[in-house]
Amino acid sequence: MADLPGAAVKRLLTKHGDGLRTSGSAVELAVAAAEDYVGRLAQEASASAQRDKRKTIMDSDIQRARETLGD
């Protein structure tokens, strides 16, 4: 079962996809892709916080993780 709500992902796809409709299978693939990205982002951000000997992921960790992942 997906952790991200499909309805929210579908709204984003419609909003950023020039208002085009989105098939159910496309939403499922987008949810899987988004969850994969957020998972990799969390892993990188966590590693950053741990390197700085913190137990809390901060804004700077997310920014560093995005740079590492190429965003």
Beta strands, then each sheet from edge to edge (+ up, - down):
end
